[in-house]
């Protein structure tokens, strides 16, 4: 797997290489770096210069600069207008479409955001621009671990497979959290982050069982709770296989569940199963 022993300069997380082995993405904060001979030689900044570079038309370049400046200042509404004007002048401008998508597209909810990201992805001229579009789009996912799982899989995939991954993830933006987690499990089957996210979204099923009373019937958990337990257990096993930090993160979450009266019986049963499995 393309993980190298370099740490992110922003947060200290592990860096995952893309298929070219030249671009690294932090699996925690998603900062990107240029890698040469296992050394970080440049941080790829998510700033104005990166997205405006290469556009020589004065009007478009000025609009992009103004748009990304406003975006950095948090003024999404005015930035959105700048990007829309740039698109009107240059309809195939990737940077304008990316900014437009980042600021909400037509600003009518997810139904306008998703088409704008599709336009940006299709307008990309380089593999790096495609990757930037995908990473930016994942900001709209409801969970950090889901985002990390999708980005990791995208980075490690061949370019010819990435468009399919983009389409699948694009298709669940704004959908039910459990549906998004199911997609993560389907396309990231060996990633603990995907199963951990699914377990977190489905834990409410165990809570319902516990609040209804009679949580333990003999030696067996109610079926909905048992299903959630198995998802947590598999997430923990995959995390343990990856590294100590991942294992501790999942176990810490289980400890927090145990301190919640709505989940304490379930969490104790889960910890028993973890000890039993070794």
N, C-alpha and C positions, 0 to 999 in steps of 0.2 A: 504494500500500500504506500502511496506517495506521501508519507508523513516524514518530515526531516527534523533533525534535532536542533531546530532554530526556534527561538521564542519571539512572539510578537512584541514589537517595540512599544505598542500601545497598552496592552493588557497582560502580557506574559503568557498568552495561550500558545498552543501548538500551531505550527504553520503547515498547511496542506498544499502540496504542489498540484497544479493542473497537469493535463496530459502532456504538455510541452516541457514540463519540468523547469519552466522559466518564470512562471507566475505563481506566487504563493498567497494563500488566503488564510487568515487567522480563523480557526474554527470557533472562536468565542466572540470576538468583536467584529470580525469580517473585514478588517483592514487588509489591504493588498500590498504585495511587495514584489519587486523584481529580484530573482535569485540567480546568482552565477557562482558555480563551483561551491555550492552549499553555503554561500554567504549572501546576506542581504546587501544589495548594492543601491537600492532606491526604494523609498516608500512611495507607493502610488496614492497620491492624495485625492480625496473625494472633494475637489474644489473647482473653482472657476476655470483655471488654466487647463485642466484635463479635458473638460467638456467643450471648451471654446476653441482650443487649438485646432488649426487646420481649416477654419472657415474664414475665407479671405474677403467675401462680400461684406462691405462696410456695414450696411444696414443690418444684415443678419448677425454679424459678429457683435455689433453694439447691443442688439436685442438680447443675444445670448448672455453677454457679460452682465447686462442690467438684470436679466432674469435670474441668473445664478447668484448674483449679489443679493437680490431680494430674497431668494430662497435661503441663502445662508443666514439672513437676518430674521427668518421666520415669517416673512410676508408672502405666504403662498398665493394669496389671491392676486396680488399685483404681479408676482412672478409668472403666474399662469397666463396672464394677459400678454406679457412680453413673449413667452414661448409660442402662444397662439399666433401672434403677429409674425414671428420668425417662420412658422410653418406655412403661413399664407404666402410668404415671399419665396421660401424654398421648401416645397412639400416633402422632399426626400431627406431632409436634414435630421440625422439621427439624434444629435445633441438637443435639438428643439423638441423632438418627440419625447425624449427621455425626461427633459425638464417638465414638459406638459403632463406626462403621466405621473411624475413625482408629486406634482401639485394638484392632482385630482382629475386630470382630463377635463371633461365638460363640467366637472364639479357637481355631479348628480349622483354620487355614490359609486359603488364597485362596478356597476354596469357601464360606467364611462371610463373608469380607471383601466380596466382590463383591455379594452380595444386600443387604448393609447399605448400600453406596453407592447401589445402585439405589433403596432405600427413601428414603435422604436426598434423592436427586435428585428423586424423585416428590413428596416432602413440601415441596420448596422453593416458596415463595410468590412470590419475586422472581427476576429475572434474575441479580442479583448472587449470590444464594444458590446458584443452579444453577452459576454459574461457580466459586464457592468449592468446591463439591462436586467438580467436575471436576478442578480444580487439586490439591485434596487427594488425590484418588484416584491421580493420576499419580505420587505419591511411591513407589508400588509398582512402577513401571517400572524396568527394569534399567540405564538409561543416561540421563545428563543431557540429551544431545542429542535423544534420542527424546522425552523429556518436553517439551523446548522446542518441538520441531516440532509435537507434538499441541496444546499450549497456544496456540501462535501461530495455528494453523489454526482452533481453536475460537474464539479471540478475534475473528478476522477474518470468521467466518461469520455469516450471518443467524440470528436466534434459532430460526426454524423448522427450520434444518438442524442445530442444535447437538445436539438430542436424538439424532439418528442418529449423530453423531460420538461422543457419550457412550456409546451402546450398543456401538459398534464397539470403542472402546478398553476399555470395561468387559469386553467379551468375551474380550480377550487377556491380561488381568491374570493373571499366574502361568503363562502359556504359554511355549513355547520362545522364546528371544530372537530367533532368526531370523524366526519367525512374526510377532512384534511389529513387527520392523523392516520386514517386507513390508507390513504394514498401514500403517505410517507412510509408506512410499513410495506406496502406493495412494491415501491421502487427503491427502498433502502432497507432490504430485508436483513442485513447484517449490522445495522446501526442501532446501538442502544438508545440513541436520542429519539428515534422514531417510536420505539416501543414505550419509552418513558413518557413521551407526550401523549400517546394513546391511553396509557394507564391513568395519567392525570385527568384527562378529559372524561374517562369512563368511571372514575372512582365514585362518582355520585350514585352509581348503581349499588355499590357496597353500602353506602350511607343509607339508602332507602331500605335495604334489607335489615340493617342494624336498627333503624328507628322503628321499623314495624314490629320488632320484638321477635323472640324465638330465633335469634341469629344462628345459633348452633343447634342443629337437629341431629342428635347423636354425634357421630364423628365427622359429619359433613357440613360444609358451608352451603347456603342457598346457591343455586346454580349461577345467578348473575354475579354474586360476590366471588364465587370460585373462579369465574372467567376473568374478572379483574385481577384477582390474586395471581393467576398464571401469567398475565401480561406484565405485572410488576416484577414477578420472579424472573421472567425471561429478560426483561430490561436490565435487571440487576446482574444477571449472569453475563450478559454481553458487556456491560460496563466493567465488571470485574476483569473480564478477559482483556479489555483495552488498556486500562491503567488504574492506578490507585485513586487518582483524583476523581475519575468518573464513578468508580465504585462508592466512594465516600459521599459524592453528591446525591446519588440515588438513595443510599442508606440514610442520609441526613433527612431527606424528604419523608421517608418512612417513619423516622423518629418523630418528626413534626406531626404526622398523621396520628401517631399513637397518643400524643398529648391533646388531641381533639376528641372530645367525648363522643362525637358523631362517628368516629372512625376507630376508636381505641381497640375494640375487640377485633376488628378486621386487621388492623396493623399488627397486633400481637400474633394473630394466626399467620400472617405473612412472614414475620420475623422467625417464627418457629419453623416454617417451611424453608426459609433461607438457611437456618442452622442445620436442618435435616439434609439439605442438598449439599452442604459444605461449601 
